[in-house]
Amino acid sequence: MNFTVLLARLAAQILLGIAVFLWGAIAVLDPARGDARWVIGLGAVLALAALLRLGRGGAWVPWAAAVGLVLPIGMLAHDNGGSPWLWALWALVAFATAGWVRNGHEVKQG
């Protein structure tokens, strides 16, 4: 494993770890979010699942990582008055993130 792959894998693990903690804390401790808490909690669960399976691979891992990182951000932006058109941007970001996890981290398919 070369140095850039090692740094990329470490960055993914750090981002997913922060996402699990942050999204989980918001989902559990912020009653002002209302119905968005379920979506944010789902993001925390997906980020945790991707974090646990990142080294072992699986076709679903890049998508779980991407949705776990991006979906709660989109939900928070939507709740705070963001344009509905921003969901197109969040979808593109999730697609790019899934590609980054899949290709940059040599996640095994299957």
C-alpha angles and dihedrals in degrees: 000000000000125000097258092052089049091051092046092051091047090050091051092049092049093048093048092047091052090046092052092051097041099042092042092051092049092047094049103034107032111077091171090074092070114181092003089072091077092054092046090048090051088053090053092050093048092048090050092049091049092047092053093048100037096104096041098050134215132173092255096053098083092048093046089050093048095047092042091054101038108031096067091048090053092047092051091049091048092049091050093056102272119160116268086231088070088076087073088057092047090051091053091047091050091049091050092046092052090052091048092052093044099045104025096047100040092234108188114240115230 
